[in-house]
Amino acid sequence: MDRGRGSASGRGLLLLYKRSICAGVCSVCAQGLAGREFPTRKNSRLLPRSITVILKPAIMPLAEETTVLDPPRTVPIVIIGNGPSGICLSYMLSGYRPYLCPDAVHPNSILQSKLEEARHLSIPEQDLEYLSEGLEGRSSNPVAVLFDTLLHPNADFGYDDYPTVLQWKLESEHYIPHLVLGKGPPGGAWNDMEESMLTLSLGDWMELPGLKFKDWTLCNRRNSKNDRATPAEVASYYKHYVKLMGLKRNFIDNSYVTYVAKTYREPEESACEETTRILSEQAQHKQNHDYLKNWEIQGYRRAADGSREPFCLFAETVVLATGTFDAPARLEVNGEDLPYVAHSLTEFEAAVCKGKFRGTTDPVLIVGAGLTAADAVLCAHSHNIPVIHVFRRRLNDPNLIFKQLPKKLYPEYHRVYHMMCTQSYGTSSIHTKYTSFPEHCVLSFNPDMKCVLQSSSGLKKVFKISKALVLIGSHPNLFFLKEQGRSLGHHPNQPIACKGNPVEINPYTYEASKEPNLFALGPLVGDNFIRFLKGGALAITRCLEMRLKNKNQIDESASNNGVC
């Protein structure tokens, strides 16, 4: 991918937003904008002016192609990522509004009392900080806890059948124009997961607002009574959801973003200072200044024949909804880049299917104590491939994921945990099919297919292996941002990570604390479960609606005062 700001190919297509409706529409954006009539200020007090797109060949650099005297129109919102986070946000930005059901009674009497105070208002129109005050849940983000409490009352107390207190209404006048960019079809990383693997969450908690997962599976699932869905079912559900809810026009599939940055230039570096001396109307100056603060988004769309079609967009607001499955975490040890070391379960499964381990006597090394590592153990075990399983944690560590899963719902993972506990490394030998090495780490991988392990006491061991799988989690790949977005985290000197260093946000708007008009939701802010990312979509929708409303009120006031 092109990590630089702009190359000759990266500027092959220049998308400019003009005031008038033009005949030439860029094929990159035509799919997302086709058939959508963008309301003007005359017929909607909350929506921006019409958006139209014109395609022009790039003859000169962007800064020379467009002057501040006639700034290009921009897309109000660009969402990067078309997984559950991006889909849910698109749903709410499209005008779907949650209201308290007429006869609903929430089991939390304090929350019920607050909801009764403004029963006639939709949830996005209410004070989210006030509603979420005092609530507790499994997310550190208060709006995520609030919305999950409204959608799944008392779920964490075992009352999964308690009905939601919300109903959804489509109010098209609240539609805010936006585009959702994704590398593949809607569903994000769910389209790439192993088909037969069961998800961690119950099917109901994988669903998005307005379409119950159970209702969908009645028509689409074959002969399965398991409450847990497969990733293939979840991916199919999300694709169907986008189509059923009429969101498809907002989605641009097969789109790869390579560069995102503010177009703002300091006055001494642009024509802005000279322009302000020439222009007498303050409104015109404000329009130019706002344009310079917009985001520039570069990338390409992969065509059916594999070719790349570059694009360049401008947006007032960018939302990061990329998830955290793009970049596998690494051990950062010597030899980790050797050919026999992999960081993907899919790669291992493909090798197994091709029979590459048939007849081998050397074990496969699996590093990690999470569910992906457990899936690798199960895969190897079912194909009679010997395993050396290495992980840093103690076997009785309460934070091990296996201790948090009910045995009845997750028998396969508890089978792995049983092996971890009962077949650990002894003083002189390893077990035939599986041996665990708790409180161990990998020191290095050698070219002769040998790996060096070290215990917590410092004792080193060397083993000959046939393959190494490093499955210790993943990080978001934010390479398209300056310094991969490190400045956005709680710890600016560390990479963004869903657990240790999420994007620092305003907890009630999900706007990045260190970057105005940049929002993030989902795993990027620590909400790894789908049931909690919906709260982020609610917070962002409310924030953008309020800003748009205030902006239009200011514009109308200026118009009434004779400022054009």
TILUM-538808 format. One record per residue (C-alpha): x, y, z; residue number from 1. Coordinates in steps of 0.1 Angstrom, whole numbers, padded with zeros to 4 digits. Layout:
% residues N
X; Y; Z; NUM
...
***
This chain:
% residues 564
0000; 0000; 0000; 1
0011; 0035; -0006; 2
0019; 0050; 0028; 3
0029; 0084; 0015; 4
0006; 0113; 0011; 5
0004; 0113; -0027; 6
0021; 0096; -0056; 7
0013; 0099; -0093; 8
-0011; 0070; -0092; 9
-0025; 0082; -0059; 10
-0036; 0114; -0075; 11
-0049; 0098; -0107; 12
-0085; 0106; -0096; 13
-0094; 0138; -0079; 14
-0129; 0141; -0064; 15
-0141; 0176; -0061; 16
-0175; 0186; -0046; 17
-0191; 0214; -0066; 18
-0221; 0236; -0059; 19
-0241; 0225; -0089; 20
-0252; 0190; -0100; 21
-0228; 0176; -0125; 22
-0231; 0149; -0151; 23
-0198; 0131; -0143; 24
-0200; 0110; -0111; 25
-0169; 0092; -0098; 26
-0174; 0054; -0098; 27
-0159; 0052; -0063; 28
-0186; 0074; -0048; 29
-0215; 0068; -0072; 30
-0224; 0035; -0055; 31
-0226; 0052; -0021; 32
-0244; 0083; -0033; 33
-0267; 0069; -0060; 34
-0304; 0072; -0054; 35
-0299; 0094; -0024; 36
-0316; 0128; -0024; 37
-0297; 0149; 0001; 38
-0321; 0173; 0018; 39
-0312; 0210; 0016; 40
-0317; 0236; 0043; 41
-0351; 0244; 0029; 42
-0366; 0210; 0037; 43
-0346; 0200; 0067; 44
-0332; 0221; 0095; 45
-0307; 0195; 0105; 46
-0291; 0185; 0072; 47
-0263; 0201; 0051; 48
-0265; 0214; 0016; 49
-0267; 0190; -0014; 50
-0237; 0169; -0021; 51
-0227; 0162; -0056; 52
-0195; 0147; -0070; 53
-0175; 0154; -0101; 54
-0146; 0135; -0114; 55
-0116; 0154; -0128; 56
-0082; 0142; -0139; 57
-0054; 0153; -0117; 58
-0032; 0177; -0137; 59
-0019; 0197; -0108; 60
-0014; 0190; -0071; 61
-0044; 0193; -0049; 62
-0034; 0226; -0033; 63
-0031; 0242; -0067; 64
-0062; 0225; -0082; 65
-0086; 0241; -0057; 66
-0083; 0276; -0043; 67
-0096; 0289; -0010; 68
-0118; 0313; -0030; 69
-0140; 0284; -0041; 70
-0135; 0255; -0017; 71
-0148; 0221; -0027; 72
-0179; 0205; -0012; 73
-0171; 0178; 0012; 74
-0188; 0146; 0025; 75
-0200; 0154; 0060; 76
-0189; 0121; 0075; 77
-0166; 0093; 0063; 78
-0166; 0061; 0083; 79
-0135; 0039; 0079; 80
-0144; 0003; 0085; 81
-0176; -0016; 0075; 82
-0177; -0041; 0104; 83
-0204; -0041; 0131; 84
-0193; -0007; 0144; 85
-0195; 0010; 0110; 86
-0228; -0007; 0102; 87
-0245; 0003; 0134; 88
-0233; 0039; 0131; 89
-0246; 0040; 0095; 90
-0280; 0027; 0107; 91
-0284; 0055; 0132; 92
-0271; 0082; 0109; 93
-0297; 0070; 0083; 94
-0325; 0082; 0106; 95
-0333; 0052; 0127; 96
-0342; 0065; 0162; 97
-0346; 0046; 0195; 98
-0376; 0056; 0217; 99
-0388; 0043; 0250; 100
-0416; 0017; 0243; 101
-0450; 0031; 0254; 102
-0456; 0003; 0280; 103
-0419; -0003; 0289; 104
-0408; -0006; 0325; 105
-0371; -0009; 0330; 106
-0360; -0031; 0360; 107
-0337; -0003; 0372; 108
-0362; 0020; 0389; 109
-0338; 0050; 0389; 110
-0332; 0047; 0352; 111
-0369; 0042; 0346; 112
-0376; 0074; 0364; 113
-0351; 0093; 0343; 114
-0366; 0079; 0311; 115
-0401; 0089; 0321; 116
-0390; 0126; 0324; 117
-0386; 0128; 0286; 118
-0406; 0098; 0273; 119
-0416; 0118; 0242; 120
-0380; 0124; 0231; 121
-0358; 0099; 0213; 122
-0327; 0087; 0232; 123
-0303; 0107; 0210; 124
-0321; 0139; 0220; 125
-0316; 0133; 0257; 126
-0287; 0139; 0281; 127
-0267; 0107; 0279; 128
-0244; 0117; 0308; 129
-0275; 0121; 0330; 130
-0290; 0088; 0319; 131
-0258; 0068; 0323; 132
-0249; 0082; 0357; 133
-0247; 0054; 0384; 134
-0249; 0025; 0359; 135
-0224; -0004; 0361; 136
-0215; -0029; 0334; 137
-0187; -0047; 0316; 138
-0176; -0017; 0296; 139
-0155; 0012; 0308; 140
-0175; 0036; 0286; 141
-0207; 0049; 0303; 142
-0228; 0053; 0272; 143
-0220; 0018; 0261; 144
-0232; 0005; 0295; 145
-0263; 0027; 0292; 146
-0273; 0015; 0257; 147
-0266; -0021; 0266; 148
-0288; -0017; 0297; 149
-0316; -0004; 0275; 150
-0313; -0031; 0249; 151
-0306; -0060; 0272; 152
-0319; -0051; 0307; 153
-0303; -0071; 0335; 154
-0283; -0093; 0310; 155
-0253; -0095; 0332; 156
-0274; -0108; 0360; 157
-0285; -0138; 0339; 158
-0319; -0125; 0328; 159
-0313; -0128; 0291; 160
-0350; -0130; 0283; 161
-0359; -0096; 0298; 162
-0373; -0076; 0268; 163
-0357; -0045; 0255; 164
-0374; -0012; 0265; 165
-0366; 0004; 0232; 166
-0385; 0006; 0199; 167
-0370; 0019; 0166; 168
-0385; 0044; 0143; 169
-0372; 0055; 0109; 170
-0373; 0093; 0107; 171
-0357; 0102; 0073; 172
-0355; 0139; 0081; 173
-0327; 0130; 0105; 174
-0306; 0114; 0078; 175
-0270; 0127; 0078; 176
-0251; 0120; 0045; 177
-0221; 0097; 0051; 178
-0200; 0071; 0034; 179
-0187; 0038; 0049; 180
-0154; 0025; 0034; 181
-0145; -0011; 0038; 182
-0119; -0035; 0024; 183
-0145; -0062; 0016; 184
-0183; -0067; 0019; 185
-0202; -0054; 0050; 186
-0192; -0074; 0081; 187
-0155; -0065; 0082; 188
-0133; -0092; 0097; 189
-0162; -0115; 0102; 190
-0160; -0124; 0065; 191
-0125; -0138; 0070; 192
-0130; -0159; 0101; 193
-0130; -0197; 0102; 194
-0165; -0209; 0091; 195
-0169; -0238; 0116; 196
-0156; -0220; 0147; 197
-0183; -0209; 0172; 198
-0184; -0173; 0184; 199
-0177; -0164; 0219; 200
-0209; -0145; 0224; 201
-0244; -0158; 0223; 202
-0262; -0152; 0190; 203
-0285; -0125; 0205; 204
-0255; -0104; 0215; 205
-0241; -0104; 0180; 206
-0273; -0087; 0166; 207
-0277; -0051; 0156; 208
-0307; -0029; 0163; 209
-0339; -0036; 0144; 210
-0332; -0072; 0134; 211
-0333; -0100; 0160; 212
-0306; -0126; 0153; 213
-0330; -0154; 0164; 214
-0356; -0143; 0139; 215
-0330; -0142; 0111; 216
-0316; -0176; 0120; 217
-0350; -0192; 0118; 218
-0350; -0186; 0081; 219
-0313; -0190; 0074; 220
-0298; -0216; 0099; 221
-0298; -0253; 0091; 222
-0304; -0280; 0117; 223
-0286; -0263; 0146; 224
-0298; -0258; 0182; 225
-0267; -0241; 0194; 226
-0273; -0206; 0208; 227
-0238; -0196; 0197; 228
-0235; -0187; 0160; 229
-0206; -0194; 0136; 230
-0187; -0165; 0121; 231
-0201; -0174; 0087; 232
-0236; -0170; 0101; 233
-0227; -0137; 0117; 234
-0211; -0124; 0085; 235
-0241; -0134; 0065; 236
-0264; -0117; 0090; 237
-0245; -0084; 0087; 238
-0246; -0084; 0049; 239
-0283; -0091; 0050; 240
-0288; -0064; 0077; 241
-0272; -0037; 0055; 242
-0294; -0047; 0026; 243
-0327; -0050; 0046; 244
-0322; -0017; 0064; 245
-0316; 0002; 0031; 246
-0280; 0011; 0041; 247
-0263; -0003; 0010; 248
-0262; 0031; -0008; 249
-0239; 0044; 0020; 250
-0213; 0016; 0016; 251
-0183; 0015; -0007; 252
-0169; -0020; -0007; 253
-0134; -0031; -0017; 254
-0120; 0003; -0006; 255
-0086; 0006; 0009; 256
-0077; 0038; 0028; 257
-0040; 0047; 0026; 258
-0038; 0082; 0039; 259
-0059; 0104; 0063; 260
-0048; 0139; 0075; 261
-0062; 0173; 0081; 262
-0058; 0197; 0051; 263
-0054; 0226; 0074; 264
-0024; 0248; 0066; 265
-0010; 0276; 0087; 266
-0017; 0311; 0074; 267
0019; 0318; 0065; 268
0020; 0286; 0044; 269
-0010; 0293; 0023; 270
-0031; 0320; 0005; 271
-0054; 0322; 0035; 272
-0037; 0354; 0049; 273
-0039; 0372; 0016; 274
-0075; 0360; 0011; 275
-0087; 0374; 0044; 276
-0074; 0408; 0034; 277
-0092; 0407; 0001; 278
-0125; 0393; 0014; 279
-0147; 0416; 0033; 280
-0175; 0392; 0043; 281
-0168; 0373; 0075; 282
-0190; 0344; 0064; 283
-0169; 0338; 0033; 284
-0137; 0338; 0055; 285
-0154; 0313; 0079; 286
-0163; 0290; 0050; 287
-0127; 0290; 0037; 288
-0113; 0284; 0072; 289
-0137; 0255; 0077; 290
-0126; 0240; 0044; 291
-0089; 0241; 0055; 292
-0098; 0222; 0086; 293
-0114; 0193; 0067; 294
-0099; 0158; 0064; 295
-0083; 0145; 0033; 296
-0088; 0108; 0027; 297
-0068; 0090; 0000; 298
-0069; 0054; -0010; 299
-0079; 0030; -0038; 300
-0107; 0008; -0047; 301
-0099; -0027; -0060; 302
-0118; -0036; -0092; 303
-0130; -0071; -0102; 304
-0099; -0076; -0124; 305
-0076; -0068; -0095; 306
-0067; -0033; -0107; 307
-0066; -0003; -0084; 308
-0087; 0028; -0089; 309
-0073; 0056; -0067; 310
-0096; 0081; -0050; 311
-0094; 0112; -0029; 312
-0122; 0124; -0006; 313
-0127; 0153; 0017; 314
-0147; 0150; 0049; 315
-0157; 0173; 0078; 316
-0157; 0144; 0102; 317
-0139; 0110; 0101; 318
-0149; 0081; 0122; 319
-0125; 0052; 0129; 320
-0144; 0019; 0130; 321
-0116; -0004; 0119; 322
-0116; -0029; 0147; 323
-0084; -0046; 0159; 324
-0079; -0076; 0136; 325
-0057; -0060; 0110; 326
-0022; -0064; 0126; 327
-0013; -0095; 0146; 328
0007; -0088; 0178; 329
0043; -0099; 0177; 330
0068; -0113; 0202; 331
0096; -0091; 0189; 332
0122; -0118; 0193; 333
0150; -0130; 0170; 334
0139; -0152; 0142; 335
0102; -0142; 0143; 336
0103; -0135; 0105; 337
0116; -0169; 0096; 338
0093; -0188; 0071; 339
0081; -0214; 0096; 340
0068; -0188; 0120; 341
0032; -0177; 0114; 342
0009; -0152; 0131; 343
-0024; -0164; 0116; 344
-0046; -0194; 0125; 345
-0059; -0194; 0089; 346
-0024; -0200; 0076; 347
-0020; -0230; 0099; 348
-0054; -0244; 0089; 349
-0046; -0241; 0052; 350
-0013; -0260; 0058; 351
-0032; -0287; 0076; 352
-0057; -0290; 0048; 353
-0029; -0294; 0023; 354
-0014; -0323; 0043; 355
0019; -0305; 0051; 356
0020; -0321; 0086; 357
0012; -0356; 0075; 358
0037; -0380; 0089; 359
0056; -0354; 0109; 360
0069; -0362; 0143; 361
0081; -0327; 0154; 362
0055; -0308; 0173; 363
0038; -0275; 0164; 364
0046; -0247; 0188; 365
0016; -0226; 0197; 366
0022; -0194; 0217; 367
-0007; -0177; 0235; 368
-0034; -0183; 0261; 369
-0064; -0168; 0244; 370
-0092; -0183; 0224; 371
-0074; -0181; 0190; 372
-0045; -0201; 0205; 373
-0071; -0226; 0219; 374
-0086; -0229; 0184; 375
-0052; -0238; 0171; 376
-0048; -0264; 0198; 377
-0081; -0279; 0189; 378
-0073; -0279; 0152; 379
-0039; -0297; 0157; 380
-0054; -0321; 0182; 381
-0082; -0332; 0158; 382
-0055; -0339; 0131; 383
-0032; -0358; 0155; 384
-0005; -0331; 0153; 385
0017; -0329; 0184; 386
0016; -0296; 0202; 387
0039; -0276; 0225; 388
0017; -0249; 0240; 389
0036; -0219; 0256; 390
0021; -0190; 0275; 391
0032; -0165; 0302; 392
0003; -0168; 0326; 393
-0001; -0191; 0356; 394
-0026; -0219; 0353; 395
-0046; -0205; 0382; 396
-0045; -0169; 0369; 397
-0081; -0156; 0374; 398
-0078; -0135; 0342; 399
-0074; -0165; 0319; 400
-0104; -0163; 0295; 401
-0113; -0200; 0302; 402
-0122; -0192; 0338; 403
-0148; -0167; 0325; 404
-0167; -0190; 0302; 405
-0195; -0213; 0314; 406
-0186; -0250; 0308; 407
-0219; -0259; 0293; 408
-0217; -0232; 0266; 409
-0180; -0236; 0258; 410
-0171; -0273; 0263; 411
-0144; -0273; 0236; 412
-0124; -0244; 0253; 413
-0127; -0261; 0287; 414
-0113; -0292; 0271; 415
-0082; -0272; 0261; 416
-0080; -0257; 0296; 417
-0081; -0292; 0311; 418
-0052; -0303; 0289; 419
-0033; -0271; 0299; 420
-0036; -0280; 0336; 421
-0031; -0318; 0334; 422
-0005; -0321; 0307; 423
0020; -0295; 0317; 424
0058; -0299; 0312; 425
0075; -0322; 0337; 426
0111; -0323; 0347; 427
0125; -0343; 0319; 428
0100; -0351; 0291; 429
0070; -0339; 0271; 430
0037; -0357; 0265; 431
0031; -0374; 0232; 432
0003; -0353; 0218; 433
0001; -0321; 0239; 434
0024; -0304; 0264; 435
0017; -0270; 0281; 436
0045; -0247; 0292; 437
0028; -0222; 0317; 438
0049; -0192; 0328; 439
0072; -0196; 0298; 440
0082; -0173; 0270; 441
0100; -0176; 0237; 442
0135; -0163; 0235; 443
0142; -0169; 0199; 444
0135; -0189; 0167; 445
0165; -0204; 0149; 446
0169; -0212; 0112; 447
0173; -0249; 0120; 448
0137; -0251; 0131; 449
0146; -0250; 0168; 450
0131; -0226; 0193; 451
0144; -0215; 0227; 452
0120; -0212; 0256; 453
0127; -0197; 0290; 454
0108; -0203; 0323; 455
0099; -0177; 0349; 456
0129; -0190; 0369; 457
0153; -0184; 0340; 458
0157; -0220; 0329; 459
0161; -0224; 0291; 460
0149; -0252; 0269; 461
0154; -0259; 0232; 462
0129; -0279; 0211; 463
0129; -0289; 0174; 464
0095; -0280; 0159; 465
0077; -0283; 0125; 466
0058; -0249; 0127; 467
0054; -0220; 0151; 468
0021; -0202; 0156; 469
0023; -0169; 0175; 470
-0013; -0161; 0185; 471
-0011; -0135; 0212; 472
-0038; -0111; 0200; 473
-0038; -0083; 0174; 474
-0036; -0045; 0171; 475
-0055; -0021; 0149; 476
-0036; -0012; 0117; 477
-0038; 0026; 0116; 478
-0009; 0031; 0092; 479
-0029; 0057; 0072; 480
-0027; 0081; 0102; 481
0005; 0100; 0112; 482
0026; 0077; 0134; 483
-0001; 0051; 0131; 484
-0023; 0072; 0154; 485
-0001; 0068; 0185; 486
-0009; 0104; 0195; 487
-0045; 0095; 0199; 488
-0040; 0070; 0227; 489
-0038; 0073; 0265; 490
-0001; 0066; 0262; 491
0012; 0085; 0231; 492
0045; 0067; 0231; 493
0028; 0033; 0226; 494
0008; 0017; 0197; 495
-0029; 0019; 0199; 496
-0043; -0013; 0215; 497
-0078; -0022; 0226; 498
-0067; -0033; 0261; 499
-0036; -0014; 0271; 500
-0038; 0018; 0251; 501
-0072; 0025; 0234; 502
-0080; 0058; 0217; 503
-0086; 0084; 0243; 504
-0121; 0098; 0238; 505
-0147; 0120; 0254; 506
-0169; 0093; 0270; 507
-0202; 0110; 0260; 508
-0194; 0119; 0224; 509
-0166; 0094; 0215; 510
-0146; 0122; 0199; 511
-0109; 0118; 0202; 512
-0096; 0139; 0230; 513
-0066; 0151; 0211; 514
-0081; 0155; 0176; 515
-0113; 0175; 0169; 516
-0137; 0160; 0144; 517
-0121; 0126; 0147; 518
-0142; 0099; 0164; 519
-0136; 0063; 0172; 520
-0158; 0034; 0184; 521
-0157; -0003; 0190; 522
-0125; -0022; 0199; 523
-0104; 0010; 0192; 524
-0119; 0025; 0224; 525
-0119; -0008; 0244; 526
-0154; -0021; 0235; 527
-0145; -0055; 0222; 528
-0180; -0070; 0224; 529
-0206; -0061; 0198; 530
-0232; -0055; 0225; 531
-0212; -0025; 0237; 532
-0202; -0009; 0204; 533
-0238; 0002; 0198; 534
-0234; 0028; 0226; 535
-0206; 0044; 0207; 536
-0228; 0047; 0176; 537
-0254; 0064; 0198; 538
-0230; 0089; 0213; 539
-0215; 0098; 0179; 540
-0249; 0102; 0163; 541
-0261; 0125; 0191; 542
-0230; 0146; 0190; 543
-0231; 0151; 0152; 544
-0268; 0159; 0152; 545
-0263; 0185; 0179; 546
-0234; 0201; 0161; 547
-0253; 0202; 0128; 548
-0283; 0217; 0145; 549
-0262; 0244; 0161; 550
-0244; 0251; 0128; 551
-0276; 0255; 0109; 552
-0290; 0278; 0136; 553
-0259; 0300; 0133; 554
-0262; 0301; 0095; 555
-0299; 0310; 0097; 556
-0291; 0338; 0122; 557
-0264; 0351; 0099; 558
-0288; 0351; 0070; 559
-0314; 0370; 0089; 560
-0288; 0396; 0098; 561
-0280; 0401; 0061; 562
-0247; 0381; 0060; 563
-0245; 0360; 0029; 564
***
